[in-house]
Amino acid sequence: MKTPSKLTFIALSLFLAACGSSWVSFPKASSIYTQKARQFSPPPGRAALYVIRPNQFVAAGSPITVFIDHNKFGRLPPPSFIYAEIMPREHLLELAEMGGAGSTSIRFKAEEGKCYFYLAEVKFSVPASMHLELLPEKKGKELVNTYEQSAYNEYDYGQKVPTLPK
């Protein structure tokens, strides 16, 4: 069996770099909206929900579509997050099926004044799978402060929210 040549290694490296370049090229939310999200302080009568997608290679070119209570919340390219101010009650958070990875969902009860951070990932397995995980507040805040906010946020606040055009 032949070992890979340097040329093969270089070609593969260039291919992976090209695939990875899509990780940072997505529309970002307005700075006003991002500043609001990074205050980590929902308004009275609401809770804050953050769904975060880490910088991962698996399905990097495909945003994850997120739903809350069966309504489209937004899309997450890696590495990004989306944010919503939600009513304090039970909610269903869902990741839609994509490219061979089945959908997944999780129920949670939101309490007024609290922030909830969920990690959304595509897990590399056979077959690929979607994964949702509640993060500790400290880790969630760290990721939100590190990643860009996706402008693919479609949550309906019942008021005009500053975002970039889709």
N, C-alpha and C positions, 0 to 999 in steps of 0.2 A: 504494500500500500504506500502510495506517495504522500509525502508531507506537503502541506500547502506552501506555495512559493511566497516570496515577499510581495510580488505583484498581486496575488490573490488577496493577501492580507490588506494591502493598500486599497484595493478596489472595494473590499468589504467595509473598511473603515470609512471611505468616502460615501458609500451607500448609507451606512448608519448615520453619518453626520447629516446627510441630506434629509433623511427621515426625521431626525431630531430637530431640524430647523423649524419644522411646523409647530413645535412645542411652544415657541415664544411668539408666533405670529397669529394672534387672535385679537379681536376687538376688546378693548378694556373699557370698564365702566368709567364714568366721569369722575374727576378727582373729588368733587363735592360728595358724590354718592359713596365713594370709597372712604373718605374721611368720616362720614356718618357711620358706616359699617365698623370702622376701626375704633369707634368710641366705646364699643362693647356695653352699651347702655340703652336697652330698648325703652321706648316711651311708656308712660303709665298705661296700664291695661294691656300690655303686649309682652311677648317673649321674643328673643332674637334667635334666628336659625341660620347657621352657616353650614354649607356643604362644600367640602374641600376635596379637590383632586390633586394628588401629589404628582411630582415630576416622575413619570414612569414611561418606560419604553413600550410596554404592552398596549396596543391599540392607541398609540400616541397621536395618530392622524385623525382619530374619530372622537369627537366630543361625546361625553356621557350625557344622556338626556335624563333630567331629574323631574319628578312629579311630587307634589304635596297634595294629599287628599284628592287624588285623581286629576288634579289640574297641573298643567305644565308650569314648572317652576323656572327651568332654564337649562342651559347646556354648559358642560364643564370640559374645556380643553385642559391638558396638563401644562404647567402647574397653575391652577386658578381656584377661585372660590366664588360662590354666589351667596347672597344674603337676603333675608326677609324678616319683617316684623310680623309675628303671627299671634293669633288669639291664644290665650291660655286655656287649653283643652287637649283632648287626645287627637293626635294626627297620624297620618300614614305617609311615610317617606318612601318613595319608590325610585329605583333606577331601571330605565327601560332596557329591553333586550337590544343588543347590538352585535352585528357580525359574528354570530355563533356563540355569544355569551348570553345566557339566559338572564331574565330580569330577576330582581330581588327587591324586598321591601322590609320595612321595620316600622312597628308602631311605637310611639312614644307619647308621654303626657307632658305638655309644656306648662310651666308655671310662670305666672306674671313676674317680670323683672329678671328672669334668668336667661342665660345664653346657652345654646346647644350647638355643639360642634360635631359634625359627622364627616368621616373620611369615606370617600367614594372611590373605589378602585376596580380595575379589571384585573382579575387574578389569572396568571398564566398557569393553566392546567389543561387537561384533555377531558372534556371540552373546557374552553375558557369560561370563567364565571365572573359575575358582578359581585361586589362585596361592599357592605355598609358597616361602619363601626363607629360607635360613640367614642369621642376622644375626651381625655381629661381637659378641663378648661385651660390650663397653662399651655399644653401642647397645641390646642386649637387656636389660641390667641397668637402663639408664635408663628404658626403656619399662615394665618390671616395677615399678619404683619409682614410676612416674607413674600407671599404670592400676590399676583395681580387679581383684581376682581373682574370676572368675566362680564362683558356687556350683553351676553346672551341671557340675561335675567328677565324672565317674563312674568314674575309674580305680580298679581294685581293688588295694589295697596288701596284701591279706591280713591287714589289721589295721584297727581302728576309726580312722577319720580324721575329725576334727571339721569338719563342713560344715553349712551351713544346709539346712533341708528343701527339697526340690525343688518 
